[in-house]
Amino acid sequence: MAEKTKYSEELVGEKIVLRRIFSDSIPEKYLEFLGDSEVTRYLQARFNDHTPDTLHQFVEGFDHIDSFLFGIYTKPYGKFIGTCTLRVNPVHLFSNLGYMIGDKEYWKGGTALEMCTLLLDFAFGERKVRKIFEATTGNHIASNFNFKRIGFTLAANIPELFWGEGKYQSGMYWTLDIADWAKMRGVPCPEIAPPDRP
């Protein structure tokens, strides 16, 4: 199991809380969500077989220093409804994020937007990354809408990149940098020192 680190164990929002998941705290519903084809419709996870052992190995892969896995819970510490991840390149100081809302009751109502806001505040303000990017598929209308609404810029749209729903879908690459996020949040832009290496 990954050791606890200096970074926050939980990120508290208005309606949800993000709490770090470790190998000894894997929610029971996690495997069920991964086995639901509607939930994984746009996720790369749909191409893998999921068992308790593979899930345990996946969770063990997060060190909570450069890679983070959070569970999404309704407040206060209630229902487990999904997960989100942040993976940081410690040299170039960029990261990518991902998320899965497994409980379909929360597919609407702003849950994904609140989750992304909490994770972005953590990434830029606490983990101190310079830039975040994420790839979606052209047919994933909800995620593309959310990234645009949050303030991401569409940096590239590559035709026929990802397989999905019987054909190759375009790959849409969204980016957001720390200065733009600080401006949107109305906070000073954190200073991030470059790595001490050539």
C-alpha positions as CSV (number, residue, x, y, z in Angstrom):
1,M,0.0,0.0,0.0
2,A,1.2,3.5,-0.9
3,E,2.3,5.5,2.1
4,K,0.4,8.7,3.1
5,T,2.2,11.8,1.8
6,K,2.3,15.5,2.5
7,Y,-0.6,16.1,0.1
8,S,-4.2,16.4,1.2
9,E,-6.1,13.2,1.9
10,E,-9.4,14.7,1.0
11,L,-10.6,17.6,-1.1
12,V,-13.9,19.0,0.1
13,G,-16.4,20.7,-2.2
14,E,-20.0,21.9,-1.8
15,K,-21.7,18.6,-2.7
16,I,-18.9,16.1,-2.9
17,V,-15.7,15.1,-1.2
18,L,-12.7,13.5,-3.0
19,R,-10.9,11.1,-0.7
20,R,-7.8,9.2,-1.6
21,I,-8.2,5.5,-2.3
22,F,-5.6,3.0,-1.1
23,S,-5.4,-0.8,-1.5
24,D,-6.9,-1.3,2.0
25,S,-9.8,1.1,1.3
26,I,-11.2,0.1,-2.1
27,P,-14.9,0.8,-2.2
28,E,-17.1,-2.3,-2.9
29,K,-18.9,-0.6,-5.7
30,Y,-15.7,0.2,-7.7
31,L,-15.5,-3.2,-9.4
32,E,-19.2,-3.1,-10.1
33,F,-18.8,0.3,-11.9
34,L,-16.0,-1.1,-14.0
35,G,-18.2,-4.0,-15.1
36,D,-21.0,-1.7,-16.3
37,S,-20.7,-1.1,-20.1
38,E,-22.7,2.1,-19.9
39,V,-20.3,3.5,-17.3
40,T,-17.1,2.5,-19.2
41,R,-18.6,3.4,-22.7
42,Y,-16.0,6.1,-23.4
43,L,-13.2,4.8,-21.1
44,Q,-10.1,2.9,-22.0
45,A,-10.9,0.6,-19.0
46,R,-13.6,-1.1,-21.2
47,F,-10.8,-2.9,-23.1
48,N,-9.6,-4.7,-19.9
49,D,-10.9,-7.5,-17.8
50,H,-11.5,-6.5,-14.2
51,T,-11.2,-8.7,-11.2
52,P,-10.6,-8.0,-7.5
53,D,-6.9,-8.9,-8.1
54,T,-6.5,-6.6,-11.1
55,L,-8.3,-3.8,-9.3
56,H,-6.0,-4.2,-6.3
57,Q,-2.9,-4.0,-8.6
58,F,-4.3,-0.9,-10.3
59,V,-4.8,0.9,-7.0
60,E,-1.4,-0.2,-5.8
61,G,0.1,1.6,-8.8
62,F,-0.7,5.0,-7.4
63,D,2.0,6.4,-5.2
64,H,0.1,9.6,-4.2
65,I,3.2,11.6,-5.0
66,D,3.2,11.7,-8.8
67,S,0.0,9.8,-9.3
68,F,-3.2,10.1,-7.3
69,L,-6.4,8.1,-7.1
70,F,-9.4,9.7,-5.4
71,G,-12.9,8.3,-4.7
72,I,-15.8,10.6,-5.3
73,Y,-18.2,10.6,-2.3
74,T,-21.4,12.6,-1.7
75,K,-21.2,14.8,1.4
76,P,-20.8,14.2,4.2
77,Y,-18.6,11.1,3.5
78,G,-21.6,9.3,2.1
79,K,-22.2,7.4,-1.1
80,F,-19.3,6.3,-3.3
81,I,-20.2,7.4,-6.8
82,G,-17.0,7.3,-8.8
83,T,-13.3,7.9,-9.1
84,C,-10.8,10.4,-10.5
85,T,-7.1,10.3,-11.2
86,L,-4.3,12.8,-11.6
87,R,-0.9,11.6,-13.1
88,V,2.0,14.1,-12.9
89,N,5.2,14.2,-14.9
90,P,7.6,15.3,-12.2
91,V,10.2,16.6,-14.7
92,H,8.1,18.5,-17.1
93,L,5.5,19.4,-14.5
94,F,2.4,18.7,-16.6
95,S,-0.3,16.2,-15.7
96,N,-3.4,14.6,-17.1
97,L,-6.6,13.8,-15.3
98,G,-9.3,11.2,-15.7
99,Y,-12.6,10.4,-14.1
100,M,-15.4,7.9,-13.9
101,I,-18.9,8.7,-12.6
102,G,-20.1,5.2,-11.9
103,D,-23.4,6.1,-10.2
104,K,-25.7,7.1,-13.1
105,E,-27.9,9.2,-10.7
106,Y,-25.0,11.7,-10.7
107,W,-24.4,11.9,-14.4
108,K,-26.2,15.2,-14.4
109,G,-26.4,18.0,-11.8
110,G,-22.8,19.3,-12.1
111,T,-21.0,16.5,-10.3
112,A,-18.3,16.2,-13.0
113,L,-17.8,19.9,-13.0
114,E,-17.4,20.1,-9.3
115,M,-15.1,17.1,-9.2
116,C,-12.9,18.7,-12.0
117,T,-12.7,22.0,-10.1
118,L,-11.5,20.3,-6.9
119,L,-9.0,18.2,-8.8
120,L,-7.7,21.2,-10.7
121,D,-7.3,23.3,-7.5
122,F,-5.3,20.4,-6.1
123,A,-3.2,20.0,-9.2
124,F,-2.3,23.6,-9.6
125,G,-2.4,24.9,-6.1
126,E,-1.0,22.0,-4.1
127,R,0.8,19.6,-6.4
128,K,2.2,22.6,-8.4
129,V,1.9,21.5,-12.0
130,R,2.2,24.0,-14.8
131,K,-0.2,22.5,-17.3
132,I,-2.9,19.9,-17.5
133,F,-4.1,18.0,-20.6
134,E,-6.7,15.4,-21.2
135,A,-7.8,13.4,-24.3
136,T,-11.4,12.6,-25.1
137,T,-13.1,11.1,-28.1
138,G,-15.2,13.2,-30.4
139,N,-18.3,11.3,-29.6
140,H,-18.0,11.9,-25.9
141,I,-20.2,14.9,-25.9
142,A,-20.6,15.4,-22.2
143,S,-16.9,15.4,-21.4
144,N,-16.1,17.7,-24.3
145,F,-18.8,20.1,-23.1
146,N,-17.4,19.9,-19.5
147,F,-13.8,20.6,-20.5
148,K,-14.8,23.6,-22.6
149,R,-17.1,24.9,-19.9
150,I,-14.3,24.6,-17.3
151,G,-12.0,26.7,-19.4
152,F,-9.8,24.1,-21.3
153,T,-8.6,25.0,-24.8
154,L,-8.9,22.4,-27.6
155,A,-5.3,22.0,-28.6
156,A,-5.7,19.3,-31.2
157,N,-8.4,17.3,-32.9
158,I,-6.9,14.2,-34.5
159,P,-9.3,12.3,-36.9
160,E,-9.9,8.6,-36.5
161,L,-7.6,8.1,-33.5
162,F,-9.5,6.0,-30.9
163,W,-11.7,3.0,-31.6
164,G,-15.2,3.2,-30.2
165,E,-18.8,2.3,-31.1
166,G,-17.9,0.4,-34.2
167,K,-15.5,2.9,-35.8
168,Y,-12.5,5.1,-35.2
169,Q,-13.4,8.3,-33.4
170,S,-11.5,11.5,-33.4
171,G,-9.1,12.3,-30.5
172,M,-9.7,15.6,-28.9
173,Y,-6.8,17.0,-26.7
174,W,-7.7,19.6,-24.2
175,T,-5.2,21.8,-22.2
176,L,-5.3,24.3,-19.4
177,D,-2.3,26.1,-17.9
178,I,-1.8,27.4,-14.4
179,A,-2.0,31.1,-15.3
180,D,-5.4,30.8,-17.0
181,W,-6.7,28.7,-14.1
182,A,-5.5,31.3,-11.5
183,K,-7.2,34.1,-13.5
184,M,-10.5,32.2,-13.6
185,R,-10.3,31.4,-9.9
186,G,-9.4,34.9,-9.0
187,V,-6.2,33.9,-7.1
188,P,-2.5,34.9,-7.6
189,C,-0.7,32.6,-10.0
190,P,1.6,30.3,-8.0
191,E,5.3,30.4,-8.8
192,I,6.6,27.0,-9.9
193,A,10.3,26.5,-10.0
194,P,11.7,24.5,-12.9
195,P,13.3,21.1,-12.1
196,D,16.9,21.3,-10.9
197,R,18.4,19.4,-13.9
198,P,19.5,20.2,-17.5
